Amino acid sequence: MSAHTTLILGDTSYPWIDIVDRGARAATGLAEFGVNRNDSIALLLRNDPPFFEVTTAAQRLAAYSVPINWHFTPDEVLHVLRDSNAKALVVHADLLQAIQDQLPKELLVLVIETPPAIQAAYAIDPILCQVPNDMQSWSNWLSNYPPRNLQFDSVPTAMMYTSGTTGRPKGVRREAASPEQANQLRSVEPQVLGNRPGMRVVICGPLYHAAPIHFARVALDTGTLMVLQPRFDALELLQLIQRHSITGMFLAPIMFVRLLKLPESQRLQYDMSSLEHVIHAGAVCPPSIKRAMIDWWGPVIHEFYGSTESGVITHCNSAQWLSHPGSVGRAVGNTTLRILKSDGTEAATHEVGEIFMRRHDYPEFTYHGDPEKRNSIERDGLITNGDLGYLDEDGYLYLCDRVRDMIISGGVNIYPAEIESVLLAFPGVHDCAVLGIPDDEYGEQVLALIEPADGQVCEESTLRAYLKENLAGYKLPRVIEFRHNLPREDSGKIFKRKLREPFWEDADRNI
């Protein structure tokens, strides 16, 4: 980490050297409390510099930091605290209220005042942002301890919990990388994440999510500036890029959609020429959206495919994507990538199957406390994220959808991601989700949930005519419903499980 790096949140700058010092002090206090190597320290924090103070403390102790998705319900947060065996929780004051009365008595709870920039971004009542009188303040607590100078040569990374979009959150607990593995990983990062001396980045995705926190960790290795955006806002992001001469960032595809839906007069008002390397991942990116971003920002758009479990598996730069539209790239590093059919045999070129993979230079992992779940996703030494895709003759990978999201209607496979790509290109659509719901005749039928753009009305007849021009007849949604505030978290993932459950629960009750 560079001692000259500066973090910025709102109008306040935070020298990295001060963050490291506070983290080292916290490590002393946590060790005195009884946090040891391989123990867990939970974080329920928004994008705020103290996030890195806590992770620094965890590294000094060779403990696991456990970032918790603050969109979780209180029950889900408590599940993560119990499941991870967390000995301490560091939490923003405004996020404490919902869980305060249910926290385990033996848990060390340290509360951070929610800063003004985050208060403003989320319109939080200032009273909720203050540390309660009966709780320990993070800043006051760590000021009682000297810095811990003892460091371990090999430390684990964060134990990330899956978002819960597909069931109970699961902790991905990875072994610490060996020196050889660490060197191999560092050789791939500049190619994929654009790591270079002097890089200037903005973090606009939530740090509880694997991709933004990994991008931030890499950027801190050689960067000189990191701007934390409390909450993604498309127009504000353009302003931050111009104001701070940003060179790189990680975005989710839905952020591209939001940027492109800004009026052209706003989009062209800001200077994007400082951008060198913009990486995206996390969901299927509609080709029309990707092409429009390359047209706007130039050949600086990169993409990778991977997961919390697998790490980065493929990479694709702008030139590669333009020659292989729709691809997420070719395998990186020491990676095995195979497409397997349901019978376990390897799929032919351009034949859709389930994606299995392994980064051989990546440390092994397990699902914390659930080795059977870990074993269930492995086949012949490779693991799967549950995604469907195919390889072309040049070895480029193309994503179709997730196994659990695929709709089988009358025996025909329908991929919601394809339909969603078409819908997102429609001017009046702000967001959407395509699901399979019960159908007595076909087994499943296609449902499209549409969130209209602010101030716009989507006429169903116009939308259906548009879809008919762009999709085969069997892919057309049988049912279209208009909704407000579809549940998509800041990482870009939409909670399809929560949207799907009521339809199937009603079907089960009617059996």
N, C-alpha and C positions, 0 to 999 in steps of 0.2 A: 504494500500500500504506500502511496506517495504522501509524504508529510505535507506536500504543498497542495493537496487536493482540498477543494472547498465544496461544501454542500450548501444549497440554497433552498429555503422554503419561504415562499412569500417574499417579504422584504428583508429577511434576516439571513445572514451568512454564518456558517458554522465551519471553522477550520477542522480538517480531519484530525490534526494532532490533538485537538481538544476532545474530540469524540473518542479517540483511542485512550486518552487518559481517563476519561469517565468510565469507559468500558473496563479498563484495568482495575479501577477502584471498585466497580461493581463485582468484578471477579473475586476480589478479596472478601467482600461482604457475603457473596453467595457461598464461597468456600467455608467461611466461618459458620454459616447457617447449616452447612452439611451437604452442599451440592458437590458431587464428585465426578470423576471421569465417567462418561457414558450415561450420566443422569440427564434429565430433561428440564429445560427452562422454557415456559410457554410465553408467547407474545400475542396479545390481543391489541394490535396497534394499527393505525392508519399510516400513510406515508409520512414519516416524521423522522428527523435525524436520530432521535433516541433508539429507533429500531436498530441502528447499527451499533449503538452503545451496548445493547443487550447481546447482539450476535458476537461482538468483540469479546464480551465477558464469557460467553459460552465457549469460544475458541480458546481463551486462556485456560479454561478448565477442561478442555477436551470433552465438553458436554454437548448434547444435542439441543439446539434452539428449535422450538416448535411454533412456527407462525400459524395462528388460527385465523381462518376466514371470518371476519367480523360480520359477514352477512348471515352466518349460521344462527339458528335459533338458540335460545339458552340451553335447551336440551342437548343440541349438537355440540355447543361449546363445552358443556360439562362432560360429555362423552369423550372429547379429545383430551381434556384434563385428566380424566380417569384412565383412559386407554394408554396415554403416553407416560403415566406415572410422574407427571410434572411435580417437581418440588417447589417451584416458584412460578408466579404469574406476574408479568409486567403488562399493565393495561392502561389505555387512555381513560380518563375520568368519565367521559360521556358514554363509554361502552361498558362501564362497570355496573351501572344501576340495574340492568336487567338480570344480572347473575349474582350480585353481591350477597344476597341472603342465602344462596345455595352453594357457595364455595366451601370446599372442605376446610375444616378448622386448622388442620396441620399445614395448609398451603401458605407459603410466604407470598403475600400480595403487595405489590409496589405499584403505586398509581402515578401516572404522568398527566400533568395538566394539558388539556387539549389546546393546542396553540391557536391564535387568532386566524391564521390562514385556513386551517381545517374547519374551524367554527364557521367561517364565511362560506366555504365551499359546500358545506352540508347543511347550512342554515340551522346550526345547533344552538339551543338556548345557552347563553353564557354561564348560567348558574350550574348547568350540568357539566361544564368543562373544568370546574374547580375541583381540586383534590378534597374529598370529604375530611372533616376534622378528625374523625375516628380512624382514618386510614393512613398508611405510611406513604409519604411523598418520595418518589424515585430520586429526585435531586437531593433532597435533604438526607435521605438514607445513605446514598453512595458517598456523600461528602464526609462521612465519618470514617472512611477507610483509605489507607494508602494504596497506591497502584500495585497490582500483582505483576511482578516481572517474570515469574516462572512461566515458560511456554512449552508446549509439546511439539515435537517434530511432525507428528501425524495426528490430525484432528478430524472428526466427522463433520460432514456438512449438515445443514438443517434437516430435521425430520419433517417432511412435508405431508400434510394430510390432504387426500383427494377431496375435491370440492363437494362431494355428496350428491352430484347430479345423477349418479347411478346407484345410490344406496348409502348405507352408513359410512361416514368418513373413515378412511383407512390410512394408517401411518406408514409411509415408505421409509424404512430405517435402513440406511446404507452404511456399509463398512467404510472406515477411513481409507482414502486412497494411499497406496504405497508410493514411495518417491518415483518409481518408474511409471506408474499409472498417472501420477500428477504431471510428469513431464510430457507424456503422450497426450493428455487432455489439453495441456497448454498449447500444444502444437496445432490443435484443431480450432481453438477458440478465435484466433485472429481471422481465420477464413470465414467462420460462421457468424461471429458476433462483432467483427470489426475492431477488435482490441488493438489499440496502437498508442504509443506515447503521446500524451497531450490531448487525448480525446475529450470531448465536451458533450455530455449526454443529458437527456431529460428522462426521468422515470415517470411515466404516466399510467402504468398499470399497477395494480395493488401488489405490495411486497409480500403478502401472504401467498402469492401464486408463484409456482416454481420458475417460470420463464423470466418475469421481471426481477426476482431476487437473484437469479443466476446472472442475468445481464448486468445488474448493479454490482455484483461481486467481481465480475470480470473487469468492468469499467473502473472500479476503484483500484485495480492493480496498477494501472498506468495513466489513468485520467487526471485531469486538472480541475474539472468542474462537473458537479452532478446537481441538476435542478430537480427537486421533487415536486411533482404536480399533485396536489392533494386529491383531486378528482378529475378524471379526464373530461376536458372541455375542448372541443375542436378548435374554436376560434382562439382561445387562450393558448393552446399549443402552438399555433402559428406565431403568436406574439412572442412566446418564449424562445422559439427557434431563432427568430430574427434578433431579439434583444440580447441573447447570450451566444450567438454564433454557434449553435448546436451542430455537432458533427454526426451524432448517432443516437439511436433509440430503438427500443423494442415496442412494437404495436401489435394489437390483435386485429384481425380483418374487419371486425365491426367498427373499429376506430377509423379505418380507411373509409368505410361507408359514411360515417358521420362527417368526416372531413370533406368528402366529395359532395355531400348534400348542402354544404355552405354555399351561399350565393357566390357566383363567379367573381363579383366585384370584391368580395372579402378575400377569396382565395388568392387572387392575383395581387392583392395589396401588399403582401408580405414577401420578403426576400428569403428564398429557400436555398440559396446558392452555397451556404456553408455545409449542407448535408452531404455526407460521404457514404454512410452505411446505415440503412434502415432495415431492420430485420423483423419479420413477422412470423407468427405461428399460432397454434391454439385452436384453429378451426379451418374448415375448407374455405378458401378465399375465392369468391366468384371471379372467373377470368376477366369479365368486363371491368370489374373493380380494380383488379391488379393492373390491367393494361392502362386504365385511366390514371392510376397513381404513377406509373412509369412515365407516361406522357407528361404529367405535371411536374414531378420531382426529378425526372431523369433516371438514368440507369444505376440508381443507388439502392434500389429495392432488392432485398434478399429474403429468402424464406428457408425455414428448416422444418423438419418433421421429427417428432419425438414425444416423450412424455416424462413425467416425474420418475416413472419406473425405469424407462429405457435410456434416458438421456437423449442427446441430439443424435439422430440417426442419418438424416439426409440434409443436404444443403443445395440451394439453387440460387445463382445470381440472376440479374435482370437479363443478361444476354442468353443464358441457358434457358430461362423461362420463355423468352420470346421465340426461341427455336423449338421449344417443347411446351407450348401453352397448356396451362392447367397442371403442370407437374410440380411436385414439391422437391425435386432434385434427385441426385444420386447419393449413394451411401458415402459417409465420411469416415476417416480413420480406419481402424481395424474392426470393421463391421460386417456381420453376416445378415443378409436381408432376403427373405423368401416369402412367396405367396403360396399359401396352402389351401386346397379345397377342403370341403367338409369331411371327405374321407381320408384326409391326411396326405394325399398325394400333391405333388407340386403343380401349380397352375401353369398353363402355357402363357406365352407372351400375349398381352392384352386380355387375358382371362382374369375375371374378378375372383378374388379369394380373400381369406383373412391374412393380414400382414403379421409375420413373425420375424423377430429380429434379435440381435444382441451386439452391443458394443463390447468387444473383448478387452478393451482398455479401460472399462468402467468398473468401479468396485461393485461387488455383489450386494444385493438388497434382499430384504424380506418385508412382508407386511407385519408390523409390530403386533405380536401376540396372536398372529393368525397365519402360521406356516402353511396350512392347508389351502388357504386362499392364494398364497404365493405359488404353490405347486399347481393349482388349477389353471394358471395362465401360461404354463411352460409346456413346450413340446420339443423333444430332441435337443434340449439345451437352449432353445430360443423362447422368447416371451412375446406375448401379444398385448396390445392395448385394446383389443376388440374392434379394431378398425378394418374396413374392407378397402381393397385397392387392387391395382395391377401394375406390372412393369412393362415398359415398352422395349423395343429391340436394342435401345441404347442404354438400358439399365436405369432409366428415369422412372420414379415412382409416382403414381397418380392415386389420389384418395377418392373414394366413392362415398362412404358413410361409415357409421358405426354399425356393428352387427346388431346391437339391440335397437337401433333406430330404423333399420331397414324395414320397409313395409312389404308384406307379401299379400297381394290382393289377387285372388283367383289363381294362385300359383305363380304369379309374375312378381319379380323383384322390382321394387320402386325405391329409389334413393332420395330421401327428403332433402339432402344438401343440394341436389341439382335443382329442385323446385324452388328452394329458398334463394338460390343464386339468381334465378329469374325474377322472383318477387322483389328482391332488394334493389334491382335495377329499375323498378317502376317508380316514377317520381313521387307519388303520393304515399309510398310505403316507408315508414320510419324503421320498423323492425318486424320480424315475422318468425314463425315456427311452424314447421310441417310435421304432422304426427300421423301414425296409424291408429285408428280407433275401430272398435268392433263393428262387424257387418255380418248379418245373418247369412247372406248369400255368398259373399266373397271372402269371408274370414276377417279381412281388414279393408277399410276404405281410407282415402286420403282426406285429412282435415288440414286446412290452412288457417292459422291464427294470425291476424294482421293487426299491427299497431300503426295507425295512420300518422303521418307527419303532423306536427303542431299546426293548427289553423287550416288543415286541408281535409277534405272529405273524399274518401275513396268510394266511388260507385262500384257496386259489385258487378254490374253488367259490363262496365268498362274494363274492370280488372279481369274478368273471365275472358273477354275478347282478346285481351293482351296475352293471357296465358295460352289461349288456344293457338295464337300465332307462333308461340315460342316453345311449346311442349307437345309431345305426342299425346294422343287422346287418353291413353290408359294412365298417364301421369297426372291428369288434371284433377285438382281437388274436387271431391264430391260435395264437400261442405266447406264454406268459408265463414269464419266468425271474426268480428272486429273487437279488439280488446285494447285496453289502455294499460301501459306499464307492464309489458311482458317481463317476466322475472329473469333478466340477464344480469349476471354479476359483472363487476368491473374487469375481470380477467377476460371477458368476451364470451364466456360459456353461458348458454341458456339452460335453465332448469327444466329440461324436457320431462324428467320423471315427474315433477310436481304438476306439470300441465297435463300429462298423460293419465295420471292415476285416477282422477274422478271418472273419466269415461269407462275405464276398465272395472272400477269398483261398482259402477252402476250396472255394467254388464253381468258381473258376478252375482249381484243381488237379484237379477232377473232370471237367473238360471233355475 
